[in-house]
Amino acid sequence: MSIIATIVGGAIIGAVARMVKPGADPMGWIMTILFGIVGAFLGSYIAQGGLWGWLVAVVVTIALLFGYDAVVRKRIR
């Protein structure tokens, strides 16, 4: 997989995860792409690609967003 395809796939997965996750995410598009890329790698490792891999990648990215949100909120308070 090329670097461009990884970035585009990460952007798509990150955007879908942010749309599905309830609540506001105060982060920019670069963080969205990074979370999407990490979710894509973990999702493809868990589900071994295909449509199932995309779905798992979105779920993993949503979990990462919830974790990030918990860490940022804890740091602010």
N, C-alpha and C positions, 0 to 999 in steps of 0.2 A: 504494500500500500504506500502510495506516495505521501509526501508531507502535506501537499495541498489537499488531497482527498481526506487525510486525517483531520485537518483543520476544518474543512467544510462539514464533514461528518460530525465532528465535535460541536460545531456551531448549531447544526440541526438538532442534535440530541440535547444540547444544553437549552436551546430555545423551547423545545417541546417540554422538557422537564420543568422549566420555569413557568410555562403556561399551565401545566397540570398541578404544580404545587400551589396550595393556597397561601395567601399572604403576600406581602410585598417583599421583594428582594432588593436591597439597596446596593447592588453591585453593577459594574459595567459589563460591556459586551466581551471584553477580554477575559474576565473571570468566568463568564458564562461559557466561553469556548474552552477554557482550561478545565472546568468541571465536566463539560461534555466529553472532552478527550479522555480524561481519566475514567469517566463512566463507560465510554466506548471500549477502552482497553480491558477494564474489569468485566464488562458485560460479554465481550467476545471470549474472554478467558473462561468465564463461567458457562456460557451457552454455546460456544463454538460456532458462532456466526449465524447467518440467515435472519429471517424475521424474528425468531425467538431471541437472537443476540441483540437486535435493536430494542426489543421490548425490555429485556433484562438491563441493557445499557441505560435506558430511560429511568427504570426503577432505581438502579444504582446511583444515577446522577441525582435523582430526587432525594435519596437518602443522604448523599453528600451535601446537598443544599440544606437539608434540615440540620445536619451536623455543623455546617458553617454558620448557619443562622444561630444555633445555640451558643457557639463559641463567641460570635460577635456580640450577641445580646448580653452574655455573661461579662464580657470585657467592658461594655458600655455602662452597665449598672454598677 
